[in-house]
Amino acid sequence: MHRGVLLEVSTITWAELGGPEDVLGSWVFAPMLRTDGVIADPSGRLGAVRERVAAAFADPVWVRARCAGVRRRIEAGLRAVDAELPTAEQVLTWVFPTSLLAVWPAVAGLVDPTVRRRYVRAERVLSRFGFADRYPGLLDTLDGGGAGVDVARVRAHLAGLAVVFDEVSGLPREGFAFGADLGAAGRPVVFDGAVELIGAGRHREAMFWVLVTYARCHVVLARWRRSGSGCCGRRSRRCWRIWVWRRRRIGGVGRTVCWRRCRGGRWWWMRWWRRLWQAEGGRDWRHGDG
């Protein structure tokens, strides 16, 4: 947190960023440099890359390259779920590549991809380009069709998550890439953001980040239980019971369901991506909504 602004800071090397063409082909880096959002550039190198990226960002060659990058990440991720992982870790390895199904339309439509609100953004892009009928199927890959995911139940899931989150926020979280998201600074993003989506009638979309946060919390709790440090007691056991109970009502998100949804996600993806890929050439996807 810096002057009231929540900063999510990560470090990359110049080699990882690459040159202008590497950035143009990256669905991760290109949106960051398509506009003049650089805060500091002592060497001037970022400015040079940004000029090239801004000029060629909408070129269909680079749009297709970025779409291909998302497709590779989806396919590799959906094949990589390890049945031997603990359930919470398996949920994370399933849910993120599954959610990239919602990132692909944004990348194709020149809309900056987001994390927590990626499904909302995907629906808007699909509707704008005449694919609104595909969004329900996309959302089904996340929650299995929304069975048992009504507004009241999502609110109950959020209340249960608050208990788990508050327990984890008091534990050391060093070594976890997502550790800062589970602290006081990250709390408004999780809870206020979910309440906002629920209030807008997007309760199914809200479950994406609720589920991610539940699973992350239990990855942290599992480490402390295994360590035998004694810092996880009665409240931790209660948190575990809440996780098991909620997981069943989210749609039974466990090992069997993760595998089944991975298969369903791959089937849906292989059936649909060709239609969108071909449509990119016949429709003007080069008008992002910023």
VONU-672279 format. One record per residue (C-alpha): x, y, z; residue in three letters. Coordinates in steps of 0.05 Angstrom, whole numbers, always signed. Example, Ala and Ser with C-alpha at 12.3 -4.5 7.8 and 13.67 -1.06 7.14 Angstrom:
residues 2
PT:x:y:z:res
PT:+246:-90:+156:Ala
PT:+273:-21:+143:Ser
end
This chain:
residues 290
PT:x:y:z:res
PT:+0:+0:+0:Met
PT:+30:+67:-21:His
PT:-8:+131:-5:Arg
PT:-73:+94:-3:Gly
PT:-61:+57:-69:Val
PT:-55:-18:-69:Leu
PT:+5:-37:-111:Leu
PT:+16:-107:-138:Glu
PT:+91:-108:-152:Val
PT:+129:-162:-188:Ser
PT:+199:-163:-217:Thr
PT:+220:-185:-287:Ile
PT:+286:-181:-322:Thr
PT:+300:-147:-389:Trp
PT:+312:-216:-418:Ala
PT:+243:-239:-395:Glu
PT:+210:-178:-424:Leu
PT:+247:-183:-490:Gly
PT:+246:-135:-548:Gly
PT:+186:-100:-581:Pro
PT:+166:-161:-622:Glu
PT:+169:-206:-560:Asp
PT:+124:-157:-523:Val
PT:+76:-151:-582:Leu
PT:+67:-226:-582:Gly
PT:+56:-231:-507:Ser
PT:-16:-227:-481:Trp
PT:+14:-212:-413:Val
PT:+62:-155:-430:Phe
PT:+32:-122:-491:Ala
PT:-29:-92:-456:Pro
PT:+17:-60:-404:Met
PT:+55:-22:-457:Leu
PT:+0:-6:-507:Arg
PT:-12:+62:-473:Thr
PT:+32:+113:-438:Asp
PT:+27:+82:-369:Gly
PT:+101:+79:-353:Val
PT:+115:+113:-286:Ile
PT:+191:+114:-289:Ala
PT:+239:+96:-345:Asp
PT:+309:+120:-328:Pro
PT:+342:+83:-386:Ser
PT:+290:+101:-438:Gly
PT:+285:+29:-460:Arg
PT:+213:+20:-439:Leu
PT:+194:+82:-478:Gly
PT:+224:+54:-542:Ala
PT:+188:-12:-533:Val
PT:+122:+24:-517:Arg
PT:+124:+65:-581:Glu
PT:+132:+2:-623:Arg
PT:+78:-36:-584:Val
PT:+28:+22:-588:Ala
PT:+37:+27:-663:Ala
PT:+28:-47:-679:Ala
PT:-16:-71:-622:Phe
PT:-78:-79:-666:Ala
PT:-42:-112:-724:Asp
PT:-78:-178:-737:Pro
PT:-11:-215:-739:Val
PT:+3:-196:-667:Trp
PT:-69:-205:-645:Val
PT:-66:-277:-670:Arg
PT:+2:-287:-637:Ala
PT:-26:-265:-570:Arg
PT:-88:-308:-578:Cys
PT:-44:-368:-594:Ala
PT:-5:-355:-530:Gly
PT:-69:-357:-488:Val
PT:-90:-421:-524:Arg
PT:-24:-455:-508:Arg
PT:-29:-435:-435:Arg
PT:-101:-461:-430:Ile
PT:-85:-528:-463:Glu
PT:-22:-539:-422:Ala
PT:-56:-519:-357:Gly
PT:-117:-563:-367:Leu
PT:-72:-623:-379:Arg
PT:-28:-610:-319:Ala
PT:-76:-621:-261:Val
PT:-41:-671:-215:Asp
PT:-88:-720:-181:Ala
PT:-36:-730:-125:Glu
PT:-38:-657:-103:Leu
PT:-78:-637:-41:Pro
PT:-148:-615:-59:Thr
PT:-136:-540:-48:Ala
PT:-75:-540:-93:Glu
PT:-111:-581:-145:Gln
PT:-168:-531:-145:Val
PT:-118:-475:-160:Leu
PT:-84:-514:-216:Thr
PT:-152:-526:-247:Trp
PT:-188:-459:-237:Val
PT:-135:-413:-266:Phe
PT:-126:-446:-335:Pro
PT:-202:-455:-337:Thr
PT:-211:-381:-325:Ser
PT:-165:-365:-383:Leu
PT:-222:-387:-427:Leu
PT:-251:-319:-408:Ala
PT:-186:-283:-423:Val
PT:-182:-307:-495:Trp
PT:-241:-265:-521:Pro
PT:-213:-203:-486:Ala
PT:-145:-213:-519:Val
PT:-178:-224:-587:Ala
PT:-220:-162:-578:Gly
PT:-161:-117:-557:Leu
PT:-190:-109:-487:Val
PT:-140:-111:-430:Asp
PT:-149:-177:-392:Pro
PT:-164:-173:-318:Thr
PT:-162:-224:-262:Val
PT:-221:-220:-214:Arg
PT:-270:-191:-264:Arg
PT:-247:-231:-325:Arg
PT:-315:-265:-335:Tyr
PT:-353:-199:-335:Val
PT:-305:-171:-386:Arg
PT:-310:-234:-429:Ala
PT:-386:-229:-431:Glu
PT:-382:-157:-455:Arg
PT:-332:-172:-510:Val
PT:-371:-233:-534:Leu
PT:-436:-194:-536:Ser
PT:-404:-137:-575:Arg
PT:-379:-185:-629:Phe
PT:-442:-227:-636:Gly
PT:-423:-285:-592:Phe
PT:-468:-272:-532:Ala
PT:-498:-342:-540:Asp
PT:-430:-372:-523:Arg
PT:-423:-339:-455:Tyr
PT:-468:-386:-415:Pro
PT:-426:-445:-438:Gly
PT:-363:-408:-419:Leu
PT:-389:-394:-349:Leu
PT:-412:-467:-342:Asp
PT:-339:-489:-347:Thr
PT:-327:-453:-282:Leu
PT:-385:-477:-239:Asp
PT:-415:-536:-276:Gly
PT:-477:-499:-297:Gly
PT:-491:-458:-235:Gly
PT:-528:-512:-197:Ala
PT:-530:-491:-124:Gly
PT:-496:-425:-139:Val
PT:-554:-377:-126:Asp
PT:-547:-309:-94:Val
PT:-562:-331:-23:Ala
PT:-512:-387:-26:Arg
PT:-457:-344:-55:Val
PT:-468:-295:+2:Arg
PT:-463:-353:+51:Ala
PT:-398:-375:+17:His
PT:-371:-305:+25:Leu
PT:-389:-304:+100:Ala
PT:-353:-371:+109:Gly
PT:-293:-345:+71:Leu
PT:-288:-286:+119:Ala
PT:-276:-334:+177:Val
PT:-221:-370:+140:Val
PT:-190:-307:+112:Phe
PT:-185:-274:+180:Asp
PT:-150:-335:+208:Glu
PT:-100:-337:+151:Val
PT:-87:-262:+152:Ser
PT:-56:-270:+221:Gly
PT:-7:-324:+199:Leu
PT:+62:-315:+168:Pro
PT:+54:-320:+92:Arg
PT:+125:-312:+68:Glu
PT:+142:-356:+9:Gly
PT:+72:-354:-21:Phe
PT:+67:-314:-85:Ala
PT:-4:-295:-66:Phe
PT:+12:-280:+7:Gly
PT:-2:-206:+3:Ala
PT:-71:-220:-26:Asp
PT:-90:-254:+40:Leu
PT:-72:-195:+85:Gly
PT:-108:-133:+108:Ala
PT:-92:-95:+44:Ala
PT:-122:-150:+1:Gly
PT:-186:-157:+40:Arg
PT:-226:-103:+5:Pro
PT:-208:-132:-63:Val
PT:-237:-199:-43:Val
PT:-298:-179:-3:Phe
PT:-318:-111:-29:Asp
PT:-305:-135:-99:Gly
PT:-349:-197:-89:Ala
PT:-405:-156:-58:Val
PT:-403:-109:-117:Glu
PT:-409:-166:-167:Leu
PT:-465:-199:-127:Ile
PT:-503:-133:-124:Gly
PT:-497:-127:-200:Ala
PT:-528:-196:-210:Gly
PT:-461:-228:-224:Arg
PT:-460:-277:-167:His
PT:-435:-335:-210:Arg
PT:-378:-292:-234:Glu
PT:-362:-272:-162:Ala
PT:-352:-345:-144:Met
PT:-288:-347:-186:Phe
PT:-248:-304:-138:Trp
PT:-285:-331:-76:Val
PT:-263:-401:-96:Leu
PT:-192:-379:-111:Val
PT:-186:-344:-44:Thr
PT:-215:-403:-6:Tyr
PT:-165:-450:-38:Ala
PT:-106:-403:-27:Arg
PT:-124:-396:+47:Cys
PT:-124:-471:+55:His
PT:-57:-479:+20:Val
PT:-29:-433:+74:Val
PT:-66:-469:+130:Leu
PT:-42:-536:+105:Ala
PT:+31:-514:+110:Arg
PT:+22:-494:+182:Trp
PT:-15:-557:+200:Arg
PT:+41:-599:+169:Arg
PT:+94:-558:+205:Ser
PT:+65:-576:+273:Gly
PT:+81:-505:+297:Ser
PT:+20:-503:+341:Gly
PT:-4:-437:+311:Cys
PT:-65:-470:+280:Cys
PT:-113:-494:+332:Gly
PT:-188:-496:+342:Arg
PT:-202:-439:+293:Arg
PT:-160:-474:+240:Ser
PT:-200:-538:+248:Arg
PT:-264:-498:+242:Arg
PT:-236:-466:+179:Cys
PT:-223:-535:+150:Trp
PT:-294:-557:+165:Arg
PT:-321:-494:+131:Ile
PT:-277:-508:+70:Trp
PT:-302:-580:+64:Val
PT:-375:-560:+74:Trp
PT:-372:-500:+26:Arg
PT:-333:-539:-26:Arg
PT:-388:-590:-31:Arg
PT:-439:-536:-41:Arg
PT:-398:-499:-93:Ile
PT:-409:-560:-135:Gly
PT:-366:-612:-101:Gly
PT:-301:-581:-123:Val
PT:-254:-638:-105:Gly
PT:-207:-684:-142:Arg
PT:-259:-720:-183:Thr
PT:-296:-657:-201:Val
PT:-232:-621:-220:Cys
PT:-214:-676:-268:Trp
PT:-285:-677:-297:Arg
PT:-285:-602:-306:Arg
PT:-216:-603:-338:Cys
PT:-242:-652:-389:Arg
PT:-304:-610:-399:Gly
PT:-263:-547:-407:Gly
PT:-218:-580:-459:Arg
PT:-278:-605:-498:Trp
PT:-312:-537:-496:Trp
PT:-247:-502:-516:Trp
PT:-230:-547:-574:Met
PT:-302:-542:-600:Arg
PT:-305:-467:-595:Trp
PT:-236:-436:-605:Trp
PT:-236:-452:-680:Arg
PT:-301:-415:-689:Arg
PT:-274:-353:-654:Leu
PT:-206:-359:-688:Trp
PT:-239:-362:-757:Gln
PT:-286:-305:-738:Ala
PT:-227:-261:-722:Glu
PT:-213:-256:-796:Gly
PT:-285:-241:-814:Gly
PT:-303:-192:-759:Arg
PT:-268:-128:-737:Asp
PT:-240:-148:-669:Trp
PT:-195:-87:-668:Arg
PT:-239:-41:-626:His
PT:-225:-52:-553:Gly
PT:-266:-18:-500:Asp
PT:-203:+6:-463:Gly
end
